[in-house]
Amino acid sequence: MQQYAEHGDQYIDGAWRPSGDAGSITVLNPATGRAVATVPAGGAADVDAAVAAARRAARAWAATTPEERLVPLTRLRDGLAAAQEEITATVVAELGAPVGFAAAVHAGLPLTVANSYLTLLAEHPFEERIGNSVVLAEPAGVVAAITPWNYPLHQITAKALPALAAGCPVVLKPAEDTPLTARLFARLVHEAGFPAGVFNLVTGTGAVAGAALAAHPGVDVVSFTGSTAVGRQIAETAGRGLKRVCLELGGKSANVVLPGADLVRAVNVNIANVFANSGQTCSAWTRLLVHEDQYEEAVALAAKAAAKYRPGDPTDPQTRIGPLVNAEQLARVRGYLDDALAAGARLVVGGPEPVAELPAGHYVRPTVLADVAPDAAVAREEVFGPVLVVLPYRDEDHAAELANGTDYGLAGGVWAADTETAAAFARRLDTGQVDLNGGRFNPLAPFGGYKSSGLGRELGRHGLEEFLQYKSLQY
Protein backbone atom coordinates (compact mmCIF):
# COMPACT_ATOMS: atom_id res chain seq x y z
CA MET A 1 0.00 0.00 0.00
CA GLN A 2 1.32 3.43 -0.93
CA GLN A 3 2.29 5.88 1.79
CA TYR A 4 0.34 9.13 2.04
CA ALA A 5 2.28 12.00 0.45
CA GLU A 6 1.80 15.76 0.27
CA HIS A 7 2.94 17.35 -2.96
CA GLY A 8 3.09 21.12 -3.26
CA ASP A 9 4.97 21.42 -6.51
CA GLN A 10 4.32 21.47 -10.25
CA TYR A 11 6.70 20.36 -12.98
CA ILE A 12 7.45 23.49 -14.99
CA ASP A 13 10.43 24.45 -17.17
CA GLY A 14 12.40 21.31 -16.40
CA ALA A 15 12.11 21.41 -12.61
CA TRP A 16 9.74 20.74 -9.72
CA ARG A 17 8.80 24.12 -8.27
CA PRO A 18 6.26 25.36 -5.72
CA SER A 19 2.80 26.00 -7.11
CA GLY A 20 2.01 29.65 -7.69
CA ASP A 21 -1.62 29.05 -6.78
CA ALA A 22 -3.10 28.43 -3.35
CA GLY A 23 -5.18 25.36 -2.57
CA SER A 24 -4.78 21.63 -2.94
CA ILE A 25 -6.59 18.53 -4.17
CA THR A 26 -6.90 15.45 -1.97
CA VAL A 27 -6.57 12.19 -3.89
CA LEU A 28 -8.78 9.43 -2.48
CA ASN A 29 -8.46 5.67 -2.86
CA PRO A 30 -11.81 4.60 -4.43
CA ALA A 31 -11.69 1.20 -2.72
CA THR A 32 -11.27 2.55 0.82
CA GLY A 33 -12.24 6.22 0.74
CA ARG A 34 -8.96 7.06 2.46
CA ALA A 35 -6.67 9.87 1.33
CA VAL A 36 -3.70 8.77 -0.76
CA ALA A 37 -2.05 12.14 -1.38
CA THR A 38 -2.54 15.84 -1.93
CA VAL A 39 -1.43 17.75 -5.03
CA PRO A 40 -1.60 21.45 -5.93
CA ALA A 41 -4.84 22.90 -7.24
CA GLY A 42 -3.11 24.93 -9.91
CA GLY A 43 -4.76 27.83 -11.67
CA ALA A 44 -3.91 30.80 -13.83
CA ALA A 45 -0.48 31.44 -12.29
CA ASP A 46 0.75 27.89 -12.85
CA VAL A 47 -0.78 27.71 -16.33
CA ASP A 48 0.87 31.01 -17.30
CA ALA A 49 4.26 29.78 -16.08
CA ALA A 50 3.93 26.42 -17.85
CA VAL A 51 2.81 27.92 -21.17
CA ALA A 52 5.57 30.53 -21.01
CA ALA A 53 8.13 27.77 -20.47
CA ALA A 54 6.70 25.79 -23.37
CA ARG A 55 6.83 28.78 -25.68
CA ARG A 56 10.44 29.49 -24.77
CA ALA A 57 11.31 25.88 -25.61
CA ALA A 58 9.16 25.65 -28.75
CA ARG A 59 11.48 26.96 -31.45
CA ALA A 60 14.54 24.98 -30.39
CA TRP A 61 12.54 21.75 -29.95
CA ALA A 62 10.85 22.26 -33.33
CA ALA A 63 14.27 22.66 -34.93
CA THR A 64 15.47 19.25 -33.77
CA THR A 65 15.56 16.38 -36.22
CA PRO A 66 13.45 13.23 -35.75
CA GLU A 67 16.66 11.38 -34.93
CA GLU A 68 17.48 13.88 -32.18
CA ARG A 69 13.99 13.61 -30.70
CA LEU A 70 14.26 9.84 -30.71
CA VAL A 71 17.04 9.96 -28.09
CA PRO A 72 15.01 11.27 -25.10
CA LEU A 73 11.86 9.53 -26.34
CA THR A 74 13.68 6.21 -26.27
CA ARG A 75 14.90 6.89 -22.74
CA LEU A 76 11.32 7.73 -21.76
CA ARG A 77 10.15 4.43 -23.24
CA ASP A 78 12.83 2.64 -21.24
CA GLY A 79 11.69 4.47 -18.11
CA LEU A 80 8.10 3.34 -18.68
CA ALA A 81 9.33 -0.24 -19.06
CA ALA A 82 11.34 -0.09 -15.84
CA ALA A 83 8.46 1.48 -13.87
CA GLN A 84 5.74 -1.07 -14.70
CA GLU A 85 5.24 -2.20 -11.10
CA GLU A 86 5.19 1.37 -9.79
CA ILE A 87 2.71 2.42 -12.47
CA THR A 88 0.47 -0.52 -11.61
CA ALA A 89 0.49 0.27 -7.89
CA THR A 90 -0.22 3.95 -8.53
CA VAL A 91 -3.20 3.26 -10.79
CA VAL A 92 -4.62 0.74 -8.32
CA ALA A 93 -4.32 3.29 -5.50
CA GLU A 94 -5.84 6.32 -7.23
CA LEU A 95 -8.27 4.72 -9.71
CA GLY A 96 -9.16 1.45 -8.01
CA ALA A 97 -8.45 -0.63 -11.12
CA PRO A 98 -8.01 -4.34 -10.36
CA VAL A 99 -4.31 -5.08 -10.13
CA GLY A 100 -4.27 -7.63 -12.95
CA PHE A 101 -6.03 -5.25 -15.34
CA ALA A 102 -3.86 -2.37 -14.15
CA ALA A 103 -0.68 -4.30 -14.93
CA ALA A 104 -1.81 -5.56 -18.32
CA VAL A 105 -3.60 -2.46 -19.63
CA HIS A 106 -2.93 0.64 -17.54
CA ALA A 107 0.81 -0.06 -17.38
CA GLY A 108 1.27 -2.27 -20.43
CA LEU A 109 -0.65 -0.33 -23.10
CA PRO A 110 1.30 2.94 -22.66
CA LEU A 111 4.50 1.00 -23.25
CA THR A 112 3.03 -0.40 -26.46
CA VAL A 113 2.03 3.11 -27.55
CA ALA A 114 5.51 4.40 -26.75
CA ASN A 115 7.10 1.71 -28.89
CA SER A 116 4.74 2.50 -31.74
CA TYR A 117 5.78 6.15 -31.80
CA LEU A 118 9.47 5.33 -31.73
CA THR A 119 8.91 3.29 -34.88
CA LEU A 120 6.68 5.91 -36.52
CA LEU A 121 9.08 8.74 -35.78
CA ALA A 122 11.87 6.87 -37.52
CA GLU A 123 9.70 6.19 -40.57
CA HIS A 124 7.40 9.20 -40.97
CA PRO A 125 7.98 11.38 -44.09
CA PHE A 126 8.43 14.86 -42.61
CA GLU A 127 9.33 16.06 -46.11
CA GLU A 128 7.93 14.86 -49.42
CA ARG A 129 7.80 16.04 -53.02
CA ILE A 130 4.38 16.51 -54.65
CA GLY A 131 4.69 17.71 -58.24
CA ASN A 132 6.79 20.87 -58.26
CA SER A 133 6.38 21.32 -54.49
CA VAL A 134 8.27 20.10 -51.46
CA VAL A 135 5.79 19.68 -48.59
CA LEU A 136 7.20 20.06 -45.08
CA ALA A 137 5.49 18.61 -42.01
CA GLU A 138 6.25 20.99 -39.15
CA PRO A 139 5.25 21.07 -35.46
CA ALA A 140 1.86 22.69 -34.84
CA GLY A 141 3.04 24.56 -31.74
CA VAL A 142 2.41 24.43 -28.00
CA VAL A 143 0.04 21.59 -27.08
CA ALA A 144 -2.37 21.63 -24.14
CA ALA A 145 -3.07 18.00 -23.23
CA ILE A 146 -6.10 17.66 -20.93
CA THR A 147 -6.54 14.04 -19.91
CA PRO A 148 -9.24 11.99 -18.12
CA TRP A 149 -9.12 9.72 -15.09
CA ASN A 150 -10.33 6.44 -16.56
CA TYR A 151 -7.10 5.46 -18.38
CA PRO A 152 -4.75 8.03 -16.88
CA LEU A 153 -1.37 6.96 -18.23
CA HIS A 154 -2.62 5.67 -21.57
CA GLN A 155 -4.32 8.97 -22.32
CA ILE A 156 -1.18 10.88 -21.36
CA THR A 157 1.01 8.79 -23.63
CA ALA A 158 -1.54 8.90 -26.47
CA LYS A 159 -1.28 12.71 -26.44
CA ALA A 160 2.14 13.66 -25.09
CA LEU A 161 4.23 11.12 -27.01
CA PRO A 162 3.02 11.99 -30.53
CA ALA A 163 3.14 15.70 -29.69
CA LEU A 164 6.73 15.42 -28.47
CA ALA A 165 7.61 13.23 -31.44
CA ALA A 166 6.17 15.86 -33.78
CA GLY A 167 8.37 18.53 -32.18
CA CYS A 168 5.70 20.21 -30.06
CA PRO A 169 6.20 21.20 -26.41
CA VAL A 170 3.43 19.99 -24.08
CA VAL A 171 1.56 21.33 -21.06
CA LEU A 172 -0.32 18.48 -19.38
CA LYS A 173 -3.37 18.98 -17.14
CA PRO A 174 -4.46 15.56 -15.81
CA ALA A 175 -7.80 14.74 -14.22
CA GLU A 176 -7.97 15.73 -10.56
CA ASP A 177 -8.95 12.18 -9.52
CA THR A 178 -5.76 10.62 -10.93
CA PRO A 179 -2.90 13.14 -10.81
CA LEU A 180 -0.35 10.77 -9.28
CA THR A 181 0.12 8.82 -12.49
CA ALA A 182 0.80 12.12 -14.25
CA ARG A 183 3.41 13.06 -11.66
CA LEU A 184 5.08 9.70 -12.18
CA PHE A 185 5.13 10.34 -15.94
CA ALA A 186 6.64 13.81 -15.40
CA ARG A 187 9.39 12.27 -13.31
CA LEU A 188 10.18 9.81 -16.10
CA VAL A 189 10.24 12.68 -18.61
CA HIS A 190 12.70 14.53 -16.39
CA GLU A 191 14.91 11.47 -16.04
CA ALA A 192 14.84 10.98 -19.82
CA GLY A 193 16.60 14.32 -20.27
CA PHE A 194 14.16 16.35 -22.35
CA PRO A 195 15.12 20.03 -22.66
CA ALA A 196 13.59 22.35 -20.07
CA GLY A 197 10.10 23.53 -20.99
CA VAL A 198 9.44 20.81 -23.56
CA PHE A 199 7.15 19.02 -21.10
CA ASN A 200 5.26 20.71 -18.23
CA LEU A 201 2.72 19.43 -15.73
CA VAL A 202 0.02 21.47 -14.00
CA THR A 203 -2.35 19.65 -11.64
CA GLY A 204 -5.67 21.30 -10.87
CA THR A 205 -9.37 21.15 -11.54
CA GLY A 206 -10.86 21.18 -14.99
CA ALA A 207 -13.01 24.19 -14.23
CA VAL A 208 -9.99 26.30 -13.24
CA ALA A 209 -6.70 24.93 -14.61
CA GLY A 210 -8.23 23.15 -17.60
CA ALA A 211 -10.30 26.17 -18.62
CA ALA A 212 -7.32 28.51 -18.24
CA LEU A 213 -5.16 26.22 -20.37
CA ALA A 214 -7.74 25.83 -23.15
CA ALA A 215 -8.22 29.60 -23.33
CA HIS A 216 -4.55 30.58 -23.04
CA PRO A 217 -3.34 32.64 -26.01
CA GLY A 218 0.04 30.88 -25.90
CA VAL A 219 -1.51 27.47 -26.67
CA ASP A 220 -1.79 26.41 -30.32
CA VAL A 221 -3.39 22.95 -30.04
CA VAL A 222 -5.81 21.58 -27.44
CA SER A 223 -6.08 17.80 -27.16
CA PHE A 224 -8.85 16.80 -24.76
CA THR A 225 -10.38 13.51 -23.69
CA GLY A 226 -13.47 13.55 -21.50
CA SER A 227 -17.19 14.15 -21.57
CA THR A 228 -19.00 15.49 -24.60
CA ALA A 229 -20.41 18.41 -22.58
CA VAL A 230 -16.94 19.59 -21.54
CA GLY A 231 -15.61 18.90 -25.03
CA ARG A 232 -18.14 21.32 -26.49
CA GLN A 233 -17.06 23.99 -24.00
CA ILE A 234 -13.39 23.47 -24.88
CA ALA A 235 -14.12 23.58 -28.62
CA GLU A 236 -16.00 26.85 -28.17
CA THR A 237 -13.19 28.33 -26.09
CA ALA A 238 -10.49 27.13 -28.47
CA GLY A 239 -12.46 28.36 -31.47
CA ARG A 240 -12.33 31.93 -30.23
CA GLY A 241 -8.54 31.69 -30.39
CA LEU A 242 -8.53 29.72 -33.66
CA LYS A 243 -6.74 26.88 -31.91
CA ARG A 244 -6.69 23.40 -33.37
CA VAL A 245 -8.65 20.91 -31.27
CA CYS A 246 -8.61 17.14 -31.00
CA LEU A 247 -11.53 15.84 -28.95
CA GLU A 248 -11.99 12.22 -27.86
CA LEU A 249 -15.36 12.25 -26.11
CA GLY A 250 -18.13 9.92 -25.01
CA GLY A 251 -19.54 6.74 -26.44
CA LYS A 252 -22.55 4.45 -26.38
CA SER A 253 -21.21 1.67 -28.54
CA ALA A 254 -23.27 -1.19 -29.92
CA ASN A 255 -22.18 -4.79 -30.32
CA VAL A 256 -24.30 -6.28 -33.09
CA VAL A 257 -24.62 -10.07 -33.32
CA LEU A 258 -25.94 -11.12 -36.72
CA PRO A 259 -27.73 -14.46 -37.29
CA GLY A 260 -25.25 -17.26 -37.86
CA ALA A 261 -22.59 -15.75 -35.58
CA ASP A 262 -21.14 -17.55 -32.57
CA LEU A 263 -23.61 -16.17 -30.04
CA VAL A 264 -21.94 -17.68 -26.98
CA ARG A 265 -18.55 -16.18 -27.79
CA ALA A 266 -20.06 -12.85 -28.82
CA VAL A 267 -21.90 -12.48 -25.51
CA ASN A 268 -18.94 -13.60 -23.40
CA VAL A 269 -16.62 -11.15 -25.14
CA ASN A 270 -19.22 -8.39 -24.77
CA ILE A 271 -19.45 -8.96 -21.02
CA ALA A 272 -15.66 -8.83 -20.69
CA ASN A 273 -15.59 -5.67 -22.80
CA VAL A 274 -18.28 -3.75 -20.94
CA PHE A 275 -17.08 -4.72 -17.45
CA ALA A 276 -13.40 -3.98 -18.09
CA ASN A 277 -12.04 -1.12 -15.97
CA SER A 278 -15.25 -1.37 -13.90
CA GLY A 279 -17.22 -0.20 -16.93
CA GLN A 280 -15.34 3.09 -17.08
CA THR A 281 -14.35 2.90 -20.73
CA CYS A 282 -15.62 5.34 -23.37
CA SER A 283 -15.47 2.72 -26.13
CA ALA A 284 -17.21 -0.04 -24.15
CA TRP A 285 -19.92 -2.05 -25.90
CA THR A 286 -22.73 -0.99 -23.58
CA ARG A 287 -25.50 -2.15 -25.93
CA LEU A 288 -25.80 -5.76 -27.09
CA LEU A 289 -28.02 -6.06 -30.17
CA VAL A 290 -29.29 -9.55 -31.06
CA HIS A 291 -31.96 -10.86 -33.39
CA GLU A 292 -35.34 -11.16 -31.71
CA ASP A 293 -35.32 -14.94 -32.23
CA GLN A 294 -32.16 -15.17 -30.10
CA TYR A 295 -33.04 -12.47 -27.60
CA GLU A 296 -33.89 -14.61 -24.57
CA GLU A 297 -30.97 -16.93 -25.25
CA ALA A 298 -28.63 -13.94 -25.32
CA VAL A 299 -30.09 -12.55 -22.09
CA ALA A 300 -29.52 -15.91 -20.38
CA LEU A 301 -25.96 -16.11 -21.70
CA ALA A 302 -25.25 -12.57 -20.49
CA ALA A 303 -26.56 -13.44 -17.03
CA LYS A 304 -24.34 -16.51 -16.86
CA ALA A 305 -21.24 -14.61 -18.00
CA ALA A 306 -21.90 -11.64 -15.71
CA ALA A 307 -22.14 -13.90 -12.67
CA LYS A 308 -18.38 -14.46 -12.90
CA TYR A 309 -17.75 -10.76 -12.20
CA ARG A 310 -18.00 -9.85 -8.55
CA PRO A 311 -16.80 -6.57 -7.05
CA GLY A 312 -13.75 -6.96 -4.86
CA ASP A 313 -10.56 -5.50 -3.45
CA PRO A 314 -8.56 -4.19 -6.43
CA THR A 315 -5.28 -5.28 -4.82
CA ASP A 316 -6.44 -8.93 -4.97
CA PRO A 317 -5.20 -10.59 -8.19
CA GLN A 318 -8.47 -12.52 -8.41
CA THR A 319 -10.62 -9.37 -8.57
CA ARG A 320 -12.15 -8.53 -11.95
CA ILE A 321 -14.36 -5.59 -10.94
CA GLY A 322 -13.06 -2.79 -8.74
CA PRO A 323 -14.78 0.35 -7.46
CA LEU A 324 -15.89 3.33 -9.50
CA VAL A 325 -13.57 6.29 -9.33
CA ASN A 326 -15.54 8.47 -6.89
CA ALA A 327 -18.80 8.92 -5.03
CA GLU A 328 -20.25 11.14 -7.75
CA GLN A 329 -19.73 8.47 -10.37
CA LEU A 330 -21.30 5.86 -8.11
CA ALA A 331 -24.38 8.04 -7.61
CA ARG A 332 -24.59 8.67 -11.35
CA VAL A 333 -24.57 4.97 -12.26
CA ARG A 334 -27.07 4.07 -9.56
CA GLY A 335 -29.31 6.89 -10.75
CA TYR A 336 -29.41 5.45 -14.27
CA LEU A 337 -30.28 2.03 -12.86
CA ASP A 338 -33.03 3.41 -10.61
CA ASP A 339 -34.57 5.28 -13.53
CA ALA A 340 -34.38 2.28 -15.85
CA LEU A 341 -36.05 -0.06 -13.36
CA ALA A 342 -38.73 2.51 -12.57
CA ALA A 343 -39.50 2.68 -16.29
CA GLY A 344 -40.02 -1.09 -16.48
CA ALA A 345 -36.64 -2.51 -17.43
CA ARG A 346 -36.02 -6.13 -16.46
CA LEU A 347 -33.14 -6.58 -14.05
CA VAL A 348 -31.25 -9.67 -15.24
CA VAL A 349 -28.33 -9.42 -12.80
CA GLY A 350 -26.88 -6.72 -10.59
CA GLY A 351 -28.84 -3.60 -9.75
CA PRO A 352 -28.46 -0.34 -7.85
CA GLU A 353 -28.33 -1.79 -4.32
CA PRO A 354 -25.11 -1.19 -2.36
CA VAL A 355 -22.52 -3.96 -2.22
CA ALA A 356 -22.97 -4.81 1.45
CA GLU A 357 -19.70 -6.72 1.84
CA LEU A 358 -17.72 -3.71 0.53
CA PRO A 359 -19.18 -0.72 2.40
CA ALA A 360 -16.14 1.54 2.33
CA GLY A 361 -15.57 1.88 -1.42
CA HIS A 362 -17.46 3.19 -4.45
CA TYR A 363 -18.68 -0.20 -5.62
CA VAL A 364 -21.59 -0.92 -7.95
CA ARG A 365 -22.96 -4.29 -8.94
CA PRO A 366 -22.17 -5.38 -12.52
CA THR A 367 -25.57 -5.14 -14.18
CA VAL A 368 -27.40 -6.54 -17.20
CA LEU A 369 -30.75 -5.03 -18.21
CA ALA A 370 -33.32 -6.35 -20.66
CA ASP A 371 -36.69 -5.11 -21.96
CA VAL A 372 -35.37 -1.55 -22.22
CA ALA A 373 -36.91 0.92 -24.67
CA PRO A 374 -34.30 1.95 -27.27
CA ASP A 375 -34.94 5.61 -26.48
CA ALA A 376 -34.54 5.17 -22.71
CA ALA A 377 -31.73 7.17 -21.11
CA VAL A 378 -29.82 4.03 -20.10
CA ALA A 379 -29.87 2.89 -23.75
CA ARG A 380 -28.90 6.25 -25.29
CA GLU A 381 -26.65 8.04 -22.80
CA GLU A 382 -23.17 7.22 -21.55
CA VAL A 383 -23.54 5.61 -18.11
CA PHE A 384 -19.81 4.98 -17.56
CA GLY A 385 -20.24 2.00 -15.32
CA PRO A 386 -20.53 -1.80 -15.63
CA VAL A 387 -24.00 -1.75 -17.17
CA LEU A 388 -25.06 -3.69 -20.27
CA VAL A 389 -28.38 -3.21 -22.07
CA VAL A 390 -29.58 -6.10 -24.28
CA LEU A 391 -31.80 -5.00 -27.18
CA PRO A 392 -33.63 -7.12 -29.82
CA TYR A 393 -33.80 -6.24 -33.52
CA ARG A 394 -36.07 -7.49 -36.30
CA ASP A 395 -33.68 -7.48 -39.28
CA GLU A 396 -30.39 -5.96 -40.37
CA ASP A 397 -31.95 -2.63 -41.30
CA HIS A 398 -33.47 -2.39 -37.82
CA ALA A 399 -30.14 -3.40 -36.26
CA ALA A 400 -28.32 -0.63 -38.12
CA GLU A 401 -31.00 1.87 -37.13
CA LEU A 402 -30.67 0.93 -33.46
CA ALA A 403 -26.87 0.90 -33.55
CA ASN A 404 -26.79 4.37 -35.10
CA GLY A 405 -29.62 5.68 -32.96
CA THR A 406 -27.58 7.61 -30.40
CA ASP A 407 -25.66 10.89 -30.50
CA TYR A 408 -22.39 8.95 -30.20
CA GLY A 409 -20.20 7.08 -32.65
CA LEU A 410 -16.97 6.00 -31.01
CA ALA A 411 -16.66 2.23 -31.31
CA GLY A 412 -18.59 -1.00 -31.75
CA GLY A 413 -18.53 -4.66 -32.61
CA VAL A 414 -20.07 -6.87 -35.28
CA TRP A 415 -20.30 -10.65 -35.17
CA ALA A 416 -21.30 -12.74 -38.18
CA ALA A 417 -20.79 -16.17 -39.68
CA ASP A 418 -17.86 -14.83 -41.73
CA THR A 419 -15.65 -11.75 -41.86
CA GLU A 420 -17.05 -10.50 -45.16
CA THR A 421 -20.60 -10.37 -43.79
CA ALA A 422 -19.40 -8.63 -40.63
CA ALA A 423 -17.39 -6.07 -42.63
CA ALA A 424 -20.34 -5.31 -44.92
CA PHE A 425 -22.54 -4.52 -41.92
CA ALA A 426 -19.77 -2.55 -40.18
CA ARG A 427 -19.66 -0.17 -43.15
CA ARG A 428 -23.22 0.85 -42.26
CA LEU A 429 -22.28 1.98 -38.76
CA ASP A 430 -21.64 5.62 -37.95
CA THR A 431 -18.71 4.98 -35.68
CA GLY A 432 -14.96 5.43 -35.70
CA GLN A 433 -13.83 1.91 -34.90
CA VAL A 434 -15.50 -1.51 -35.24
CA ASP A 435 -14.15 -4.89 -34.12
CA LEU A 436 -15.18 -7.78 -36.38
CA ASN A 437 -15.74 -11.15 -34.70
CA GLY A 438 -13.65 -10.08 -31.73
CA GLY A 439 -10.82 -8.43 -33.67
CA ARG A 440 -7.94 -7.31 -31.45
CA PHE A 441 -7.23 -3.69 -30.53
CA ASN A 442 -4.64 -2.19 -32.88
CA PRO A 443 -2.54 0.65 -31.38
CA LEU A 444 -1.45 1.72 -34.88
CA ALA A 445 -5.01 2.24 -36.14
CA PRO A 446 -6.66 5.65 -35.71
CA PHE A 447 -8.89 5.94 -32.64
CA GLY A 448 -11.65 8.52 -32.46
CA GLY A 449 -15.31 9.09 -33.08
CA TYR A 450 -18.10 10.32 -35.29
CA LYS A 451 -20.88 12.71 -34.24
CA SER A 452 -20.76 13.68 -30.55
CA SER A 453 -17.88 11.29 -29.88
CA GLY A 454 -15.40 13.90 -30.98
CA LEU A 455 -13.06 15.35 -33.59
CA GLY A 456 -9.68 14.16 -34.79
CA ARG A 457 -7.86 10.90 -34.16
CA GLU A 458 -5.37 9.47 -31.71
CA LEU A 459 -2.79 6.68 -32.05
CA GLY A 460 -0.60 5.66 -34.95
CA ARG A 461 0.24 7.87 -37.90
CA HIS A 462 -3.07 9.71 -37.67
CA GLY A 463 -2.36 10.58 -34.03
CA LEU A 464 1.06 11.98 -34.97
CA GLU A 465 -0.45 14.10 -37.74
CA GLU A 466 -2.80 15.84 -35.26
CA PHE A 467 0.30 17.74 -34.07
CA LEU A 468 1.74 18.62 -37.49
CA GLN A 469 1.08 21.48 -39.87
CA TYR A 470 2.15 21.64 -43.48
CA LYS A 471 4.16 24.10 -45.54
CA SER A 472 4.54 23.87 -49.32
CA LEU A 473 7.65 25.08 -51.10
CA GLN A 474 7.13 25.54 -54.86
CA TYR A 475 10.15 25.09 -57.16
Helices and strands as residue ranges (DSSP letters): E 5-6, E 9-12, E 15-18, E 24-28, E 35-40, H 44-62, H 66-82, H 84-95, H 99-101, I 102-107, H 108-123, E 127-130, E 133-139, E 143-146, H 152-166, E 170-173, H 179-192, E 199-201, I 206-210, H 211-215, E 221-225, H 228-240, E 244-248, E 253-257, H 263-275, G 276-279, E 285-291, G 292-294, H 295-306, H 327-342, E 346-351, E 365-370, H 377-380, E 387-393, H 396-403, E 408-409, E 412-415, H 419-426, E 435-436, E 450-451, E 454-455, H 460-465, E 468-474
